[in-house]
């Protein structure tokens, strides 16, 4: 009877891990979809844009004292052609 319980607990644990893994599979996106162009009038439409992001993130505490107060996030550009 105890082996049946162990197998049931092991199966439930594997199912939980599989569900947690699939929930985290969404990833990270730096932009959002622009669906407004779908409702524009005409046969051909085009838009372009560039987003320049300057994050300001600095170390407050670090094992290396030289890095405290330095900016560790780089600037990046998000081009978009729709």
Phi, psi and omega in degrees: 000326181289328178292328177294319178294319180297316179296321179294317178294320178295318177295318179294322177295318178296319178296320179297316179296321179295321179290322178294318179297321180287332179289331181269006185278003183293327178084196185231134180236137179263007180208180178228157182284137177256106183263001181296330182294340179293336185255011178287150177280150175110172181270335183221127178224147179212142176225149173220149178203162176224130177247124179253122185247130178237087179286144176243096179235130181228153176286132170266320178226140178203153177295333178260109184299337180290337183273348181294126181090357179270152180273120184257356180256128181273156174288152176213160183241138176243099176279151180215129176230117183238000000 
